[in-house]
Amino acid sequence: MRLLVDFLCRFGWGMAAALAVTPASLVPAGFFRVNLLVVLGLASVAAFLARAEVPGPAWMLAAGASVVAWLGSIAWFGERTRAGMTLCRIAAVLLAAATVLVQPRSGAAAAGEALVSGLVVGLTVHAMLLGHWYLNAPGMSVDALRKMIDWALAAWGVQLVLCLATAAIDPSSLRLAGGTATALLSLRWLAGLVGLPVLLVMSRKTLDIPNTQSATGILYVACLASILGELTAQLLHAS
């Protein structure tokens, strides 16, 4: 259950951070309002589970983030851009702190890996949801979606560097015993570290046509790849 709490905190942090870097001048307020409700749901479930499963104040941080996300959705409903963006940033900070506290391993390296992992998932899912929003606002600038995909690729690049550095420092981390562990490691690399950037670049190139619906369809698959890659990475760390 702690792995689920960890994933929810990471996911929520990534989604809130993605909202915080989304250009409000290019994206309607309704998008922020709806996706803050997604952050609200992730943070609420994380807080509920963490109170029983994770010692310490992590559940309070997640609960605080859920309240902030709710207030943020109200601010965006009233099109209060400055207040809405501030609340997005506060929710991101609270969930980042919760993510750090729920890690089974202590240290800056473990915290950094968890935060980058959350960004990879959150930014990818956020880009997909933004692409889907073009059905509601077909006149919206494509530049916003391009920027989100670029942010997701940047997060993936940082994660790849961290994974390669870990493998170089500790080569034994790649030598896992058992068929299950080998399958998990293969899936982690194929889905999260090799397949994801290919899908993100494909969606980015599709926007040059431009065809937002096709790009969004590719991003759906990218979401599955990122979630699958990060969940297998968590299982590997736990083992």
C-alpha positions, 0 to 999 in steps of 0.5 A: 500500500505504501507503493500506491501512496508513493505513486499518488504523491508523485503523480499529484506533484507532477500534475500540479507542477505541470499546471504551474508551468502552463502558460495561462495566457494561452490556455483557458481557465477551465482547463486549470479548474478541471485539472486541479480537481484531478490533483484534488482527487490524487492528493485526497486518496494519498492523504487517506491511505498515508494516514494509516500506512506511512508514519509522519506528517506526509498525510497532512501535507497531502491533505493540505494539498487537496484543500489548496487544489480545491481553493485553486479550482474555485479561483480558476472558476472565477478566472482569478489567474494570479491567485489560481497560479499561486495555488497551483504552485503551493499544491505542487510544493506540498505534494513534493514534500509529501513525495519526499517523506513517503520514500522508503529510502532516505537521502537526496538521491532517493528524493530526487529520483522520486520527484523526477519520476513524478514529473515524467508521469505528471507532465506526460498525462498533463500534455495528453489532457491538454491535447484533449482540451482542444476538442473544447477549445479548437481555437487554442494555440498549439504552442501550449501543447508543444511546450508541455511536450518539451517539458515532458521530454526534458523531465525524461532526459533528466531521468535517463541521466539519473538512471545511467549514473546509477548504473555506472556507479552501481553496476550490480543494480542491473544484475537482478536474480529471477525471471520476474525481476529481469522482466520488470527491469526490461519493461522499465527500460522499454516502456519508460526510458526507450518507448516514452521519448519516441512517443513524445517526439512522434506527438511533437512532430504530428503537431507540425502538420498540425493535427492535434487529435492524432498527437493526442492519440499518441499521447494516450499511449505515451501516458500508458508507457510513462505510468507503466515505466514508473510503476515498474521502477517503484517495484524494482526499488522496493525489491 
